[in-house]
Amino acid sequence: MDFETYRQDVFRTVRPDMAERERLLLAALGLCGESGEVAENVKKLIFHGHRMDVSALRDELGDVLWYFVFLCDTLGLTVEDVMEANVAKRRKRYPDGFSSERSIQREDTK
């Protein structure tokens, strides 16, 4: 599946009459909730001795992606906008790649 097809399908499952405030709240809370489910799966793997359930993690990551794409749209951003800004931020922080020393001593906290 290509990204544009996915993006269009996200909006197939969005209630069209939501106000911007509702969209923001739904997206932010949904993103937190689904990210928490990813963390819960990993917690159970590491601390409770559960088996790795890649299928369940894939499903939860899909839900994270849904809310992420929805939030980007609500903010008037594209996923590409977010990716480019993130790359620029990381290149500024770690121009030669990650190092623990730079991580500890970096000046910017964003």
MMTF fields as JSON, N, C-alpha, C and O atoms, coordinates in Angstrom:
{
  "mmtfVersion": "1.0.0",
  "mmtfProducer": "UNKNOWN",
  "numBonds": 439,
  "numAtoms": 440,
  "numGroups": 110,
  "numChains": 1,
  "numModels": 1,
  "chainsPerModel": [1],
  "groupsPerChain": [110],
  "chainIdList": ["A"],
  "bondAtomList": [4, 2, 8, 6, 12, 10, 16, 14, 20, 18, 24, 22, 28, 26, 32, 30, 36, 34, 40, 38, 44, 42, 48, 46, 52, 50, 56, 54, 60, 58, 64, 62, 68, 66, 72, 70, 76, 74, 80, 78, 84, 82, 88, 86, 92, 90, 96, 94, 100, 98, 104, 102, 108, 106, 112, 110, 116, 114, 120, 118, 124, 122, 128, 126, 132, 130, 136, 134, 140, 138, 144, 142, 148, 146, 152, 150, 156, 154, 160, 158, 164, 162, 168, 166, 172, 170, 176, 174, 180, 178, 184, 182, 188, 186, 192, 190, 196, 194, 200, 198, 204, 202, 208, 206, 212, 210, 216, 214, 220, 218, 224, 222, 228, 226, 232, 230, 236, 234, 240, 238, 244, 242, 248, 246, 252, 250, 256, 254, 260, 258, 264, 262, 268, 266, 272, 270, 276, 274, 280, 278, 284, 282, 288, 286, 292, 290, 296, 294, 300, 298, 304, 302, 308, 306, 312, 310, 316, 314, 320, 318, 324, 322, 328, 326, 332, 330, 336, 334, 340, 338, 344, 342, 348, 346, 352, 350, 356, 354, 360, 358, 364, 362, 368, 366, 372, 370, 376, 374, 380, 378, 384, 382, 388, 386, 392, 390, 396, 394, 400, 398, 404, 402, 408, 406, 412, 410, 416, 414, 420, 418, 424, 422, 428, 426, 432, 430, 436, 434],
  "bondOrderList": [1, 1, 1, 1, 1, 1, 1, 1, 1, 1, 1, 1, 1, 1, 1, 1, 1, 1, 1, 1, 1, 1, 1, 1, 1, 1, 1, 1, 1, 1, 1, 1, 1, 1, 1, 1, 1, 1, 1, 1, 1, 1, 1, 1, 1, 1, 1, 1, 1, 1, 1, 1, 1, 1, 1, 1, 1, 1, 1, 1, 1, 1, 1, 1, 1, 1, 1, 1, 1, 1, 1, 1, 1, 1, 1, 1, 1, 1, 1, 1, 1, 1, 1, 1, 1, 1, 1, 1, 1, 1, 1, 1, 1, 1, 1, 1, 1, 1, 1, 1, 1, 1, 1, 1, 1, 1, 1, 1, 1],
  "groupList": [{"groupName": "MET", "atomNameList": ["N", "CA", "C", "O"], "elementList": ["N", "C", "C", "O"], "formalChargeList": [0, 0, 0, 0], "bondAtomList": [1, 0, 2, 1, 3, 2], "bondOrderList": [1, 1, 2], "singleLetterCode": "M", "chemCompType": "L-PEPTIDE LINKING"}, {"groupName": "ASP", "atomNameList": ["N", "CA", "C", "O"], "elementList": ["N", "C", "C", "O"], "formalChargeList": [0, 0, 0, 0], "bondAtomList": [1, 0, 2, 1, 3, 2], "bondOrderList": [1, 1, 2], "singleLetterCode": "D", "chemCompType": "L-PEPTIDE LINKING"}, {"groupName": "PHE", "atomNameList": ["N", "CA", "C", "O"], "elementList": ["N", "C", "C", "O"], "formalChargeList": [0, 0, 0, 0], "bondAtomList": [1, 0, 2, 1, 3, 2], "bondOrderList": [1, 1, 2], "singleLetterCode": "F", "chemCompType": "L-PEPTIDE LINKING"}, {"groupName": "GLU", "atomNameList": ["N", "CA", "C", "O"], "elementList": ["N", "C", "C", "O"], "formalChargeList": [0, 0, 0, 0], "bondAtomList": [1, 0, 2, 1, 3, 2], "bondOrderList": [1, 1, 2], "singleLetterCode": "E", "chemCompType": "L-PEPTIDE LINKING"}, {"groupName": "THR", "atomNameList": ["N", "CA", "C", "O"], "elementList": ["N", "C", "C", "O"], "formalChargeList": [0, 0, 0, 0], "bondAtomList": [1, 0, 2, 1, 3, 2], "bondOrderList": [1, 1, 2], "singleLetterCode": "T", "chemCompType": "L-PEPTIDE LINKING"}, {"groupName": "TYR", "atomNameList": ["N", "CA", "C", "O"], "elementList": ["N", "C", "C", "O"], "formalChargeList": [0, 0, 0, 0], "bondAtomList": [1, 0, 2, 1, 3, 2], "bondOrderList": [1, 1, 2], "singleLetterCode": "Y", "chemCompType": "L-PEPTIDE LINKING"}, {"groupName": "ARG", "atomNameList": ["N", "CA", "C", "O"], "elementList": ["N", "C", "C", "O"], "formalChargeList": [0, 0, 0, 0], "bondAtomList": [1, 0, 2, 1, 3, 2], "bondOrderList": [1, 1, 2], "singleLetterCode": "R", "chemCompType": "L-PEPTIDE LINKING"}, {"groupName": "GLN", "atomNameList": ["N", "CA", "C", "O"], "elementList": ["N", "C", "C", "O"], "formalChargeList": [0, 0, 0, 0], "bondAtomList": [1, 0, 2, 1, 3, 2], "bondOrderList": [1, 1, 2], "singleLetterCode": "Q", "chemCompType": "L-PEPTIDE LINKING"}, {"groupName": "VAL", "atomNameList": ["N", "CA", "C", "O"], "elementList": ["N", "C", "C", "O"], "formalChargeList": [0, 0, 0, 0], "bondAtomList": [1, 0, 2, 1, 3, 2], "bondOrderList": [1, 1, 2], "singleLetterCode": "V", "chemCompType": "L-PEPTIDE LINKING"}, {"groupName": "PRO", "atomNameList": ["N", "CA", "C", "O"], "elementList": ["N", "C", "C", "O"], "formalChargeList": [0, 0, 0, 0], "bondAtomList": [1, 0, 2, 1, 3, 2], "bondOrderList": [1, 1, 2], "singleLetterCode": "P", "chemCompType": "L-PEPTIDE LINKING"}, {"groupName": "ALA", "atomNameList": ["N", "CA", "C", "O"], "elementList": ["N", "C", "C", "O"], "formalChargeList": [0, 0, 0, 0], "bondAtomList": [1, 0, 2, 1, 3, 2], "bondOrderList": [1, 1, 2], "singleLetterCode": "A", "chemCompType": "L-PEPTIDE LINKING"}, {"groupName": "LEU", "atomNameList": ["N", "CA", "C", "O"], "elementList": ["N", "C", "C", "O"], "formalChargeList": [0, 0, 0, 0], "bondAtomList": [1, 0, 2, 1, 3, 2], "bondOrderList": [1, 1, 2], "singleLetterCode": "L", "chemCompType": "L-PEPTIDE LINKING"}, {"groupName": "GLY", "atomNameList": ["N", "CA", "C", "O"], "elementList": ["N", "C", "C", "O"], "formalChargeList": [0, 0, 0, 0], "bondAtomList": [1, 0, 2, 1, 3, 2], "bondOrderList": [1, 1, 2], "singleLetterCode": "G", "chemCompType": "PEPTIDE LINKING"}, {"groupName": "CYS", "atomNameList": ["N", "CA", "C", "O"], "elementList": ["N", "C", "C", "O"], "formalChargeList": [0, 0, 0, 0], "bondAtomList": [1, 0, 2, 1, 3, 2], "bondOrderList": [1, 1, 2], "singleLetterCode": "C", "chemCompType": "L-PEPTIDE LINKING"}, {"groupName": "SER", "atomNameList": ["N", "CA", "C", "O"], "elementList": ["N", "C", "C", "O"], "formalChargeList": [0, 0, 0, 0], "bondAtomList": [1, 0, 2, 1, 3, 2], "bondOrderList": [1, 1, 2], "singleLetterCode": "S", "chemCompType": "L-PEPTIDE LINKING"}, {"groupName": "ASN", "atomNameList": ["N", "CA", "C", "O"], "elementList": ["N", "C", "C", "O"], "formalChargeList": [0, 0, 0, 0], "bondAtomList": [1, 0, 2, 1, 3, 2], "bondOrderList": [1, 1, 2], "singleLetterCode": "N", "chemCompType": "L-PEPTIDE LINKING"}, {"groupName": "LYS", "atomNameList": ["N", "CA", "C", "O"], "elementList": ["N", "C", "C", "O"], "formalChargeList": [0, 0, 0, 0], "bondAtomList": [1, 0, 2, 1, 3, 2], "bondOrderList": [1, 1, 2], "singleLetterCode": "K", "chemCompType": "L-PEPTIDE LINKING"}, {"groupName": "ILE", "atomNameList": ["N", "CA", "C", "O"], "elementList": ["N", "C", "C", "O"], "formalChargeList": [0, 0, 0, 0], "bondAtomList": [1, 0, 2, 1, 3, 2], "bondOrderList": [1, 1, 2], "singleLetterCode": "I", "chemCompType": "L-PEPTIDE LINKING"}, {"groupName": "HIS", "atomNameList": ["N", "CA", "C", "O"], "elementList": ["N", "C", "C", "O"], "formalChargeList": [0, 0, 0, 0], "bondAtomList": [1, 0, 2, 1, 3, 2], "bondOrderList": [1, 1, 2], "singleLetterCode": "H", "chemCompType": "L-PEPTIDE LINKING"}, {"groupName": "TRP", "atomNameList": ["N", "CA", "C", "O"], "elementList": ["N", "C", "C", "O"], "formalChargeList": [0, 0, 0, 0], "bondAtomList": [1, 0, 2, 1, 3, 2], "bondOrderList": [1, 1, 2], "singleLetterCode": "W", "chemCompType": "L-PEPTIDE LINKING"}],
  "groupTypeList": [0, 1, 2, 3, 4, 5, 6, 7, 1, 8, 2, 6, 4, 8, 6, 9, 1, 0, 10, 3, 6, 3, 6, 11, 11, 11, 10, 10, 11, 12, 11, 13, 12, 3, 14, 12, 3, 8, 10, 3, 15, 8, 16, 16, 11, 17, 2, 18, 12, 18, 6, 0, 1, 8, 14, 10, 11, 6, 1, 3, 11, 12, 1, 8, 11, 19, 5, 2, 8, 2, 11, 13, 1, 4, 11, 12, 11, 4, 8, 3, 1, 8, 0, 3, 10, 15, 8, 10, 16, 6, 6, 16, 6, 5, 9, 1, 12, 2, 14, 14, 3, 6, 14, 17, 7, 6, 3, 1, 4, 16],
  "groupIdList": [1, 2, 3, 4, 5, 6, 7, 8, 9, 10, 11, 12, 13, 14, 15, 16, 17, 18, 19, 20, 21, 22, 23, 24, 25, 26, 27, 28, 29, 30, 31, 32, 33, 34, 35, 36, 37, 38, 39, 40, 41, 42, 43, 44, 45, 46, 47, 48, 49, 50, 51, 52, 53, 54, 55, 56, 57, 58, 59, 60, 61, 62, 63, 64, 65, 66, 67, 68, 69, 70, 71, 72, 73, 74, 75, 76, 77, 78, 79, 80, 81, 82, 83, 84, 85, 86, 87, 88, 89, 90, 91, 92, 93, 94, 95, 96, 97, 98, 99, 100, 101, 102, 103, 104, 105, 106, 107, 108, 109, 110],
  "secStructList": [7, 7, 2, 2, 2, 2, 2, 2, 2, 2, 2, 2, 6, 1, 7, 6, 6, 7, 7, 2, 2, 2, 2, 2, 2, 2, 2, 2, 2, 2, 2, 2, 2, 2, 2, 2, 2, 2, 2, 2, 2, 2, 2, 2, 2, 2, 2, 1, 7, 7, 7, 7, 7, 2, 2, 2, 2, 2, 2, 2, 2, 2, 2, 2, 2, 2, 2, 2, 2, 2, 2, 2, 2, 2, 2, 6, 7, 7, 2, 2, 2, 2, 2, 2, 2, 2, 2, 2, 2, 2, 2, 2, 2, 7, 6, 6, 1, 7, 7, 2, 2, 2, 2, 2, 2, 7, 1, 7, 7, 7],
  "xCoordList": [0.844, 0.0, 0.888, 1.892, 0.52, 1.276, 0.666, -0.475, 1.452, 1.039, -0.227, -1.096, -0.359, -1.542, -2.819, -3.851, -2.76, -3.92, -4.268, -5.439, -3.236, -3.459, -4.088, -5.073, -3.517, -4.011, -5.488, -6.283, -5.845, -7.244, -8.143, -9.278, -7.643, -8.448, -8.64, -9.668, -7.656, -7.824, -9.089, -9.894, -9.261, -10.387, -11.715, -12.776, -11.656, -12.869, -13.492, -14.702, -12.651, -13.114, -13.115, -13.034, -13.204, -13.283, -14.683, -15.23, -15.251, -16.553, -16.373, -15.616, -17.038, -16.757, -17.22, -16.772, -18.093, -18.628, -17.872, -18.334, -16.716, -15.96, -15.342, -14.79, -15.446, -14.781, -13.285, -12.854, -12.504, -11.045, -10.649, -9.77, -11.278, -10.96, -11.184, -10.368, -12.271, -12.561, -11.536, -11.092, -11.167, -10.166, -8.835, -8.188, -8.433, -7.176, -7.212, -6.261, -8.304, -8.413, -8.447, -7.761, -9.241, -9.304, -7.93, -7.501, -7.246, -5.944, -4.914, -4.192, -4.843, -3.833, -4.086, -3.159, -5.327, -5.637, -5.492, -4.999, -5.922, -5.781, -4.33, -3.959, -3.501, -2.077, -1.442, -0.651, -1.791, -1.268, -1.751, -0.969, -3.031, -3.586, -2.981, -2.617, -2.869, -2.322, -0.826, -0.33, -0.102, 1.317, 1.466, 2.39, 0.549, 0.544, 0.335, 0.916, -0.491, -0.705, 0.554, 0.84, 1.302, 2.589, 3.51, 4.123, 3.598, 4.451, 4.01, 4.849, 2.713, 2.19, 2.627, 2.999, 2.583, 3.039, 4.514, 4.911, 5.321, 6.761, 7.018, 7.878, 6.281, 6.423, 6.151, 6.894, 5.084, 4.748, 5.826, 6.105, 6.427, 7.519, 8.723, 9.265, 9.127, 10.363, 10.201, 11.064, 9.1, 8.974, 8.05, 8.14, 7.168, 6.207, 6.448, 5.728, 7.45, 7.784, 6.854, 6.855, 6.06, 5.193, 6.041, 7.172, 5.472, 6.144, 5.972, 5.001, 6.915, 6.822, 5.638, 5.571, 4.71, 3.551, 3.656, 3.069, 4.407, 4.654, 3.345, 3.185, 2.431, 1.146, 0.379, -0.181, 0.356, -0.327, 0.377, -0.277, 1.703, 2.455, 2.228, 2.102, 2.174, 1.883, 0.524, 0.377, -0.469, -1.807, -1.815, -2.443, -1.13, -1.072, -0.301, -0.7, 0.793, 1.54, 0.679, 0.79, -0.176, -1.112, -2.064, -2.379, -2.525, -3.399, -2.646, -3.196, -1.384, -0.547, -0.436, -0.58, -0.181, -0.045, -1.336, -1.288, -2.482, -3.773, -3.921, -4.238, -3.69, -3.837, -2.777, -3.063, -1.567, -0.502, -0.885, -0.763, -1.346, -1.748, -2.921, -2.954, -3.868, -5.034, -4.614, -5.13, -3.682, -3.207, -2.443, -2.631, -1.599, -0.893, -1.882, -1.723, -2.895, -3.888, -4.617, -4.848, -4.972, -5.682, -4.839, -5.374, -3.529, -2.614, -2.202, -1.484, -2.654, -2.282, -0.878, -0.25, -0.391, 0.951, 0.842, -0.158, 1.866, 1.969, 2.942, 3.739, 2.866, 3.82, 5.232, 6.181, 5.369, 6.676, 7.2, 8.398, 6.316, 6.725, 7.348, 8.396, 6.697, 7.16, 8.485, 9.398, 8.588, 9.832, 10.997, 12.072, 10.781, 11.859, 12.303, 13.5, 11.345, 11.694, 12.446, 13.37, 12.057, 12.72, 14.144, 15.053, 14.341, 15.695, 16.574, 17.711, 16.056, 16.834, 17.217, 18.347, 16.275, 16.543, 17.631, 18.54, 17.532, 18.524, 19.886, 20.906, 19.922, 21.215, 21.897, 23.123, 21.091, 21.649, 22.21, 23.3, 21.486, 21.927, 23.129, 24.06, 23.096, 24.111, 24.647, 24.341, 25.444, 25.916, 26.781, 26.836, 27.441, 28.293, 27.689, 28.398, 26.409, 25.747, 25.676, 26.311, 24.905, 24.696, 25.981, 26.823, 26.115, 27.163, 26.607, 25.882, 26.94, 26.472, 26.952, 26.208, 28.188, 28.745, 27.924, 27.584, 27.597, 26.791, 25.392, 24.808, 24.859, 23.531, 23.521, 22.599, 24.534, 24.621, 24.906, 24.349, 25.76, 26.212, 25.497, 25.913, 24.443, 23.807, 23.105, 22.594, 23.085, 22.505, 21.012, 20.263, 20.563, 19.132, 18.422, 18.966, 17.23, 16.476, 15.226, 14.434, 15.035, 13.843, 14.067, 13.179],
  "yCoordList": [-1.176, 0.0, 1.237, 1.287, 2.227, 3.47, 4.427, 4.257, 5.429, 6.312, 7.098, 7.244, 7.6, 8.395, 7.568, 8.074, 6.321, 5.438, 5.272, 5.307, 5.089, 4.975, 6.254, 6.199, 7.399, 8.68, 8.857, 9.268, 8.555, 8.684, 7.747, 8.097, 6.562, 5.621, 6.083, 5.794, 6.798, 7.358, 8.205, 8.088, 9.043, 9.981, 9.321, 9.916, 8.11, 7.334, 6.972, 6.768, 6.894, 6.462, 7.591, 7.338, 8.827, 9.995, 10.582, 10.729, 10.912, 11.587, 12.966, 13.773, 13.266, 14.499, 15.79, 16.868, 15.716, 16.937, 17.398, 18.295, 16.796, 17.194, 18.566, 18.898, 19.356, 20.658, 20.442, 19.366, 21.469, 21.355, 20.959, 20.117, 21.55, 21.232, 19.744, 19.102, 19.21, 17.786, 16.922, 15.899, 17.338, 16.591, 16.56, 15.517, 17.718, 17.787, 16.867, 16.131, 16.917, 16.102, 14.617, 13.818, 14.251, 12.849, 12.357, 11.275, 13.143, 12.735, 12.612, 11.618, 13.615, 13.595, 12.477, 11.761, 12.326, 11.273, 9.884, 8.951, 9.764, 8.478, 8.097, 6.937, 9.07, 8.814, 8.356, 7.414, 9.02, 8.614, 7.217, 6.386, 6.97, 5.667, 4.526, 3.499, 4.694, 3.621, 3.438, 2.312, 4.536, 4.418, 3.66, 2.865, 3.918, 3.186, 1.693, 0.881, 1.325, -0.091, -0.743, -1.905, 0.001, -0.503, -0.732, -1.792, 0.265, 0.15, -1.011, -1.724, -1.203, -2.304, -3.657, -4.55, -3.809, -5.058, -5.299, -6.422, -4.265, -4.404, -4.67, -5.482, -3.992, -4.227, -5.688, -6.306, -6.231, -7.624, -8.569, -9.601, -8.216, -9.016, -9.008, -10.057, -7.803, -7.649, -8.069, -8.751, -7.661, -7.848, -8.982, -9.439, -9.445, -10.472, -11.814, -12.781, -11.867, -13.121, -13.532, -14.694, -12.593, -12.927, -13.129, -12.653, -13.839, -14.033, -12.786, -12.045, -12.564, -11.445, -11.696, -12.729, -10.755, -10.867, -9.767, -8.694, -10.053, -9.073, -8.65, -7.488, -9.563, -9.238, -8.204, -7.257, -8.383, -7.42, -6.064, -5.022, -6.081, -4.827, -4.133, -2.91, -4.898, -4.325, -3.634, -2.528, -4.29, -3.704, -2.416, -1.435, -2.409, -1.197, -0.091, 1.072, -0.43, 0.576, 1.157, 2.34, 0.324, 0.827, 1.852, 2.855, 1.602, 2.565, 3.859, 4.952, 3.728, 4.918, 5.717, 6.939, 5.028, 5.692, 6.408, 7.527, 5.782, 6.381, 7.73, 8.742, 7.729, 8.97, 10.0, 11.197, 9.553, 10.457, 11.167, 12.387, 10.397, 10.981, 11.935, 13.011, 11.555, 12.395, 13.695, 14.763, 13.613, 14.811, 15.727, 16.943, 15.163, 15.979, 16.761, 17.968, 16.094, 16.76, 17.851, 18.939, 17.574, 18.546, 19.796, 20.902, 19.625, 20.753, 21.432, 22.433, 20.89, 21.453, 21.066, 21.764, 19.96, 19.472, 18.213, 17.497, 17.957, 16.663, 15.813, 16.332, 14.523, 13.634, 13.984, 13.911, 14.365, 14.773, 16.013, 16.106, 16.972, 18.154, 17.725, 18.232, 16.798, 16.329, 15.591, 15.783, 14.751, 14.008, 14.956, 14.803, 15.934, 16.873, 17.675, 17.874, 18.141, 18.898, 18.031, 18.501, 16.775, 15.872, 15.565, 15.515, 15.36, 15.118, 16.336, 16.192, 17.538, 18.767, 18.901, 19.271, 18.6, 18.692, 17.703, 18.057, 16.46, 15.448, 15.73, 15.455, 16.274, 16.609, 17.749, 17.792, 18.666, 19.755, 19.203, 19.592, 18.321, 17.742, 16.821, 16.838, 16.028, 14.995, 15.078, 14.217, 16.102, 16.286, 15.125, 14.883, 14.423, 13.307, 11.963, 10.958, 11.94, 10.732, 10.749, 11.578, 9.834, 9.82, 9.571, 8.77, 10.28, 9.979, 10.28, 11.258, 9.449, 9.662, 11.002, 11.711, 11.345, 12.609, 13.792, 14.675, 13.823, 14.927, 14.928, 15.99, 13.758, 13.667, 14.28, 15.01, 13.981, 14.496, 15.989, 16.713, 16.466, 17.858, 18.776, 19.922, 18.314, 19.167, 20.335, 20.224, 21.452, 22.67, 22.756, 23.176, 22.368, 22.452, 21.291, 20.189, 21.517, 20.472, 20.059, 19.268, 20.581, 20.209, 18.9, 18.414],
  "zCoordList": [0.0, 0.0, 0.0, 0.711, -0.792, -0.779, 0.254, 0.685, 0.636, 1.715, 1.372, 2.232, 0.171, -0.185, -0.085, 0.356, -0.483, -0.339, 1.135, 1.514, 1.965, 3.411, 3.962, 4.698, 3.605, 4.111, 3.76, 4.605, 2.544, 2.131, 2.926, 3.25, 3.241, 4.013, 5.451, 6.063, 5.996, 7.339, 7.374, 8.298, 6.382, 6.397, 6.046, 6.232, 5.545, 5.337, 6.681, 6.779, 7.719, 9.032, 10.058, 11.261, 9.591, 10.467, 10.368, 9.275, 11.507, 11.509, 10.893, 11.432, 9.784, 9.032, 9.703, 9.311, 10.69, 11.289, 12.534, 13.239, 12.811, 14.008, 13.843, 12.794, 14.899, 14.941, 15.145, 15.561, 14.85, 14.983, 16.405, 16.587, 17.399, 18.799, 19.078, 19.74, 18.581, 18.763, 18.033, 18.554, 16.833, 16.067, 16.812, 16.903, 17.344, 18.09, 19.3, 19.563, 20.023, 21.232, 20.899, 21.536, 19.907, 19.492, 19.056, 19.454, 18.245, 17.724, 18.84, 18.912, 19.709, 20.77, 21.777, 22.156, 22.207, 23.173, 22.541, 23.176, 21.301, 20.619, 20.429, 20.612, 20.061, 19.878, 21.195, 21.215, 22.273, 23.591, 23.974, 24.436, 23.782, 24.155, 23.372, 23.945, 22.074, 21.248, 21.49, 21.466, 21.724, 22.076, 23.393, 23.566, 24.309, 25.578, 25.375, 26.095, 24.4, 24.124, 23.547, 23.835, 22.736, 22.25, 23.449, 23.578, 24.317, 25.504, 26.391, 26.94, 26.533, 27.352, 26.799, 27.561, 25.481, 24.858, 25.134, 25.447, 25.022, 25.264, 26.743, 27.085, 27.625, 29.072, 29.415, 30.179, 28.846, 29.131, 28.606, 29.218, 27.48, 26.932, 27.871, 28.221, 28.27, 29.047, 30.509, 31.062, 31.129, 32.572, 33.006, 34.145, 32.128, 32.532, 31.849, 32.096, 31.001, 30.362, 29.227, 28.82, 28.711, 27.58, 26.331, 26.242, 25.378, 24.098, 23.237, 23.387, 22.343, 21.412, 20.49, 19.825, 20.451, 19.568, 18.511, 18.651, 17.461, 16.41, 15.749, 15.375, 15.608, 14.991, 15.819, 15.268, 17.123, 18.001, 17.959, 17.92, 17.968, 17.893, 16.555, 16.506, 15.477, 14.159, 14.176, 13.655, 14.775, 14.837, 15.651, 15.252, 16.779, 17.615, 16.906, 16.971, 16.232, 15.465, 14.343, 14.02, 13.753, 12.756, 13.348, 12.708, 14.577, 15.247, 15.563, 15.429, 15.985, 16.216, 14.925, 14.93, 13.826, 12.533, 12.144, 11.635, 12.375, 12.054, 12.766, 12.14, 14.068, 14.842, 14.452, 14.429, 14.147, 13.717, 12.42, 12.312, 11.442, 10.156, 10.359, 9.761, 11.183, 11.472, 12.157, 11.826, 13.107, 13.796, 12.843, 12.871, 12.016, 11.021, 10.18, 10.0, 9.665, 8.832, 9.609, 9.081, 10.83, 11.661, 11.876, 11.954, 11.97, 12.171, 10.862, 10.874, 9.75, 8.453, 8.025, 7.228, 8.549, 8.224, 7.38, 7.438, 6.606, 5.956, 6.767, 7.549, 6.571, 7.222, 6.76, 7.54, 5.492, 4.966, 5.694, 5.961, 6.021, 6.799, 8.127, 8.526, 8.795, 10.103, 9.958, 10.761, 8.939, 8.72, 8.457, 9.037, 7.582, 7.246, 8.462, 8.669, 9.274, 10.474, 11.467, 12.13, 11.573, 12.503, 12.062, 12.89, 10.767, 10.245, 10.512, 10.96, 10.239, 10.468, 11.94, 12.258, 12.841, 14.278, 14.701, 15.452, 14.212, 14.593, 13.992, 14.624, 12.779, 12.166, 12.915, 13.02, 13.431, 14.232, 15.548, 15.968, 16.182, 17.453, 17.278, 18.083, 16.231, 16.019, 14.598, 13.774, 14.296, 12.919, 12.407, 11.202, 13.295, 12.893, 13.3, 13.358, 13.576, 14.061, 15.579, 16.232, 16.13, 17.578, 18.335, 17.928, 19.453, 20.423, 21.8, 21.978, 22.772, 24.142, 24.673, 25.352, 24.365, 24.855, 24.364, 25.152, 23.064, 22.521, 23.119, 23.334, 23.384, 23.976, 25.376, 25.738, 26.14, 27.519, 27.525, 28.35, 26.626, 26.653, 25.662, 25.495, 25.006, 24.009, 24.666, 25.781, 23.966, 24.519, 24.265, 25.147, 23.081, 22.804, 23.473, 23.54, 23.964, 24.656, 23.908, 24.42, 22.703, 21.931, 21.235, 20.534]
}
